[in-house]
């Protein structure tokens, strides 16, 4: 007689199936949907986009999207935007989209009307095969996962805490 063994992954986030569906559902559960969204597949087709990273400096230094400008999430220093104009397309990202949603709201309130939040953040980007670079601009597989609970949603890349 064969035995069936079922193993469930239980975390502070609940019982999870480790796949992209889980990331999508988790992101939907934390977003307030207060800023327009864009998705990895749409972003990859865009040209002349300013990409802003709304994570902590330590996370950014491990890896970030190529060409991203670090702005953090606590207090956005508008001088970091350089020659970004209020009509330019801006995409803000963080680990999964929660912190970047807050930054996108602040930018829109400041008049940057073509600002979007990247749904799923750097996790969705990396899970979809997107490239990331370290603080020296070199390609890397490392991705800062914010914490171990969130790391369950990164399916592609080397997890760093």
C-alpha positions in Angstrom: 0.0 0.0 0.0 1.4 3.4 -1.0 1.3 6.3 1.4 0.6 9.8 0.3 2.5 12.4 2.2 1.3 16.0 2.0 3.6 18.7 3.2 2.2 22.2 3.8 4.4 25.2 4.1 3.2 27.3 7.0 4.5 30.7 7.7 3.4 33.9 9.4 1.7 34.7 6.1 -0.4 31.5 6.3 -0.4 28.4 4.2 1.3 29.1 0.9 1.8 27.5 -2.5 5.1 28.8 -3.7 4.2 30.1 -7.1 3.5 33.4 -8.9 -0.2 33.1 -8.0 0.8 33.4 -4.3 2.8 36.6 -5.0 -0.1 38.0 -6.9 -2.6 37.2 -4.2 -0.3 38.5 -1.4 0.3 41.7 -3.2 -3.4 42.3 -3.8 -3.9 41.8 0.0 -1.4 44.5 1.0 -2.1 47.2 -1.6 -4.5 50.0 -1.1 -4.8 50.5 -4.9 -4.3 54.3 -4.4 -1.8 54.7 -7.2 -2.1 53.4 -10.8 -0.4 50.1 -11.4 1.9 48.8 -14.1 3.1 45.3 -14.6 6.4 43.8 -15.5 5.3 42.8 -19.0 4.1 46.3 -19.7 7.1 48.0 -18.2 9.5 45.9 -20.3 7.9 47.4 -23.4 8.1 51.1 -22.3 10.8 53.5 -23.4 12.0 56.7 -21.8 10.9 55.7 -18.3 12.4 56.9 -15.0 12.6 54.0 -12.5 12.6 54.8 -8.8 13.5 52.4 -6.1 11.5 53.0 -2.9 13.4 50.5 -0.7 16.0 51.1 2.0 19.6 51.9 0.9 20.8 48.5 2.1 18.2 46.7 -0.1 19.1 48.9 -3.1 22.8 48.2 -2.7 22.2 44.4 -2.8 20.5 44.8 -6.1 18.1 47.0 -8.1 16.7 47.4 -11.5 19.2 48.7 -14.0 19.2 52.5 -14.1 17.0 52.8 -11.1 17.3 55.9 -8.9 17.2 55.2 -5.1 14.6 57.5 -3.4 13.7 55.4 -0.3 10.3 55.4 1.2 10.4 57.6 4.3 10.8 61.0 2.8 11.2 61.4 -0.9 13.8 64.1 -1.7 12.5 65.6 -4.9 16.1 66.8 -5.7 17.0 63.2 -6.3 14.7 63.2 -9.4 17.2 65.4 -11.3 15.7 66.3 -14.7 12.5 64.3 -14.3 9.6 66.5 -15.3 6.1 66.3 -14.0 4.9 64.8 -17.3 7.6 62.1 -17.6 6.7 58.5 -17.1 7.8 57.3 -13.7 7.6 53.8 -12.3 8.2 53.2 -8.6 9.0 49.8 -7.2 10.0 48.2 -3.9 10.1 44.6 -2.8 6.5 43.8 -3.7 4.7 47.1 -4.2 3.5 48.3 -0.8 6.2 51.0 -0.1 6.3 52.0 -3.7 2.6 52.6 -3.7 3.1 55.2 -0.9 5.9 56.9 -2.8 3.9 56.9 -6.1 1.0 58.6 -4.1 3.4 61.3 -2.9 4.8 61.9 -6.4 1.3 62.2 -7.9 0.3 64.6 -5.1 3.4 66.7 -6.0 2.2 66.9 -9.6 4.0 63.9 -11.2 0.9 62.8 -12.9 2.3 59.9 -15.1 3.6 57.9 -12.1 2.9 54.2 -11.6 3.5 51.5 -9.0 5.1 48.3 -10.2 2.8 45.5 -9.2 4.9 42.8 -7.4 8.0 45.0 -7.3 11.5 43.6 -7.7 10.1 40.1 -6.8 7.8 40.1 -9.9 10.6 41.6 -12.0 13.1 38.9 -11.0 10.6 36.0 -11.1 9.8 37.0 -14.7 13.5 36.8 -15.6 14.3 40.5 -15.3 17.9 41.4 -14.7 19.2 43.2 -11.6 22.5 44.9 -10.8 24.4 45.5 -7.6 25.6 48.9 -6.2 28.6 48.8 -8.7 26.3 48.2 -11.6 27.3 44.6 -12.1 24.7 41.9 -12.9 23.8 39.8 -9.9 21.4 37.1 -8.9 21.0 38.5 -5.4 17.8 40.1 -4.2 17.2 41.5 -0.8 14.0 39.9 0.5 13.0 42.4 3.2 12.5 39.5 5.6 12.3 35.7 5.6 8.5 35.6 5.5 8.4 37.7 2.2 11.3 35.7 0.8 8.9 32.8 0.1 7.6 34.8 -2.9 11.0 35.2 -4.6 11.2 32.3 -6.9 14.1 33.3 -9.1 17.4 34.6 -7.7 19.6 34.3 -4.6 17.8 35.5 -1.4 19.6 38.0 0.9 18.3 39.3 4.2 
